Amino acid sequence: MRNCKTAQKQRIFFVFVIVILCSFLLSARLVYLMVIKADHYAKKAKEVQQRERAIKAERGKIYDRNGILIAANKPVSTISVIHNQIKDKETVIRNLSVLLDIDEEKVRKRVEKKSSREKIKSNVEKNISDQIRKLNMAGVMVDEDYKRYYPYGSLASKVIGFAGGDNQGILGLEATYDSMLAGQDGSILTSTNARGIEIEGAVENRIEPVAGNDLYCSLDVNLQKFAQQEADKVMKAKKAKNVRIIMMNPQDGQIYAMVNLPEFDLNDPYKTDQKVQLSEKGTQDYLNQKWRNHCVSDTYEPGSTFKVITAASALEANVVKLNDTFQCPGYKVVEDRRIRCHKTTGHGTETFVQGVQNSCNPVFMEVGARLGTERLFQYIQKFGVLEKTGIDLSGEAATIMHQKKNVGAVELATMTFGQSFQLTPLRLLTSVSAVINGGRLVTPHVGVCMENIQQSYVRKLKYKEKADVLSSQTSETMKEILASVVSEGSGKKAAVSGYDVGAKTGTSEKLPRSSNKYIASTLGFAPAKNPIVLAIVLIDEPEGIYYGGQIAAPVISKLLDNALPYLGAKRSVQKKK
């Protein structure tokens, strides 16, 4: 009997504990919902009473260095439907299908979908949206929006880039500065009843959008136009695979022009131009290649244009004098390798300066041997060759270089004249700028400043600069030597009447060597004593003559002839007509 009573008490106690525990848990849950999550559920309750529609912020504009608009906005609309507000479904479906040029069944699926708001089409032209608005169809929303528009079409397409259908930057400057260009969306809040239907006559609450910041960049529409025209001419004349041109200010790194032929239409960036239907992956691969900025993202063997770095390093290290003499029999034997000069009959006896003028490989191999691997790598590092430039464009490729420990006599020899390693055209141009600007390694860039007039906001963009890469004395000497390359050496076709021009030509054989494919290049600057513009031209896989001094140097001449007076440099003599 006693045991029975004890068991009963235990059961009662157990039930009591369970009740207390459940009460505690329930109370805790109520506290959590009513106190901790109070704001969350208050917001949810408000959403039942209010419907929010976004108002797209106007994306910041992009201007060139002269204030010319190169990326603008076009007012468009977004058309959407609210299911439970539609009164005449068939009329809505029929009208939207016709006016928006969308298959009726696709419109029907979206109209009949029971959601708070269903988007039918964005980026609708204003004349079409005005027609839809005039029909005054219940449940059909016409909201203001903006579409990116590029006044110059394909001009500098791979630099400017483009924004997608949602106004988000996808490529180039549009992507790099997206967060500052984007702005802040606003909203329209409308009151609804318990069924989610907007209350007729209710006042709308409107939160105005904040426009994005405008970007002012260093690109120059006029210089870019001319550069693209010249690139197009030589590309067609030489039936080349592509042509690349960069024009920059060597004093501060501002990019005036950057050409990547073929360019593409920024207002129709997804056009494939393909006769055969591509797979989804094939289409994306095609577009990625089409959008690729070869000046920034592709490496190549620079060939003799790299001799500028080798020569400057040798002079700075004091391992060579201007009047040192060398012998060129047309080749040089390094270990078990016979490495030839481009002039197979040889240059004979020549000074160091003449070796630069003649672009003589044996001279540079001897200079490289004097420098040695350790010192050559020290200067390569000082000139930033092993680092990315840090340009404000995505997709920059890194230099492909031997590890120092793996550099033997043969590798050292070929490196001196720009073979057996690869870098980007931009990397080479930036390193050369330090040679001719007094020894400062600048950061190449396109963005100059951000501005928002409404907010009285101006932010000048800052970039790194490394001083004392080269002594001013060596810089002055190199400018004189490179000027003599044009006046007396292999760069004569880069000359410009009335201006002293410095230049270095190059011809590099593409891998594999057996392909017999070449890149012809020339870099040039002017005025030689105080350069205000530095340019490089690369012609990829030209047909026929492929020497840089023959086909790339004349393009440099035309670019500088056009740019120098435009940038305010006066001719020493009148140009002959």
WOPE-V581306 format. One record per backbone hydrogen bond with DSSP energy under -1.0 kcal/mol. CO is the residue of the C=O (numbers start at 1). NH is the residue of the N-H. Records with the same first field share a line. If there is no record, write none. Layout:
# WOPE-V581306
CO = NH ; NH
This chain:
# WOPE-V581306
1 = 5
2 = 6
3 = 7
4 = 8
5 = 9
6 = 10
7 = 11
8 = 12
9 = 13
10 = 14
11 = 15
12 = 16
13 = 17
14 = 18
15 = 19
16 = 20
17 = 21
18 = 22
19 = 23
20 = 24
21 = 25
22 = 26
23 = 27
24 = 28
25 = 29
26 = 30
27 = 31
28 = 32
29 = 33
30 = 34
31 = 35 ; 36
32 = 37
37 = 41
38 = 42
39 = 43
40 = 44
41 = 45
42 = 46
43 = 47
44 = 48
46 = 50
49 = 192
51 = 190
53 = 188
55 = 186
58 = 212
61 = 215
62 = 70 ; 71
63 = 217
64 = 67
68 = 64
71 = 62
72 = 149
74 = 147
76 = 145
77 = 124
78 = 143
79 = 120 ; 121
80 = 141
81 = 118
82 = 85
83 = 86
88 = 92
89 = 93
90 = 94
91 = 95
92 = 96
93 = 97
94 = 98
95 = 99
96 = 100
97 = 102
103 = 107
104 = 108
105 = 109
106 = 110
107 = 111
108 = 112
113 = 115
118 = 81
121 = 79
124 = 77
125 = 129
126 = 130
127 = 131
128 = 132
129 = 133
130 = 134
131 = 135
133 = 136
137 = 140
139 = 82
141 = 80
143 = 78
145 = 76
147 = 74
149 = 72
150 = 153
152 = 155
153 = 266
154 = 157
156 = 159 ; 160
157 = 161
159 = 173
160 = 174
162 = 170 ; 171
164 = 167
168 = 164
172 = 176
173 = 177
175 = 178
177 = 181
178 = 182
180 = 213
181 = 60
184 = 210
186 = 55
187 = 207
188 = 53
189 = 205
190 = 51
191 = 199
193 = 196
197 = 193
199 = 202
205 = 189
207 = 187
210 = 184
214 = 451
215 = 63
216 = 448 ; 449
219 = 65
220 = 224
221 = 225
222 = 226
223 = 227
224 = 228
225 = 229
226 = 230
227 = 231
228 = 232
229 = 233
230 = 234
231 = 235
232 = 236
233 = 237
234 = 238
235 = 240
238 = 543
242 = 540
243 = 261
244 = 538
245 = 259
246 = 536
247 = 256 ; 257
248 = 534
249 = 253
253 = 445
254 = 249
256 = 220
257 = 247
259 = 245
265 = 268
268 = 271
279 = 283
280 = 284
281 = 285
282 = 286
283 = 287
284 = 288
285 = 289
286 = 290
287 = 291
292 = 294
293 = 296 ; 297
294 = 298
295 = 426
296 = 397
300 = 423
302 = 305
303 = 306
304 = 307
305 = 308
306 = 309 ; 310
307 = 311
308 = 312
309 = 313
310 = 314
311 = 315
312 = 316
313 = 317
314 = 319
321 = 324
322 = 353
324 = 352
326 = 350
328 = 348
330 = 341
332 = 339
334 = 337
337 = 334
339 = 332
343 = 346
348 = 328
350 = 326
351 = 355
352 = 356
353 = 357
354 = 358
355 = 360
357 = 490
360 = 364
361 = 365
362 = 366
363 = 367
364 = 368
365 = 369
366 = 370
367 = 371
368 = 372
372 = 376
373 = 377
374 = 378
375 = 379
376 = 380
377 = 381
378 = 382
379 = 383
380 = 385
381 = 384
384 = 387
391 = 393
400 = 422
403 = 406
404 = 407
408 = 412
409 = 413
410 = 414
411 = 415
412 = 416
414 = 419
415 = 418
418 = 303
422 = 400
423 = 300
424 = 428
425 = 429
426 = 430
427 = 431
428 = 432
429 = 433
432 = 436
433 = 437
434 = 439
439 = 469
441 = 466
445 = 255
446 = 218
448 = 461
449 = 216
450 = 459
451 = 214
452 = 457
453 = 456
457 = 452
459 = 450
466 = 441
471 = 475
472 = 476
473 = 477
474 = 478
475 = 479
476 = 480
477 = 481
478 = 482
479 = 483
480 = 484
481 = 485
482 = 503
483 = 487
484 = 488
485 = 491
491 = 494
492 = 495
496 = 499
498 = 572
500 = 528
502 = 525
504 = 523
506 = 521
508 = 519
512 = 515
513 = 516
517 = 510
518 = 541
519 = 508
520 = 539
521 = 506
522 = 537
523 = 504
524 = 535
525 = 502
526 = 532 ; 533
533 = 526
534 = 248
535 = 524
536 = 246
537 = 522
538 = 244
539 = 520
540 = 241
547 = 550 ; 551
548 = 552 ; 553
552 = 556
553 = 557
554 = 558
555 = 559
556 = 560
557 = 561
558 = 562
559 = 563
560 = 564
563 = 567
564 = 569
565 = 568
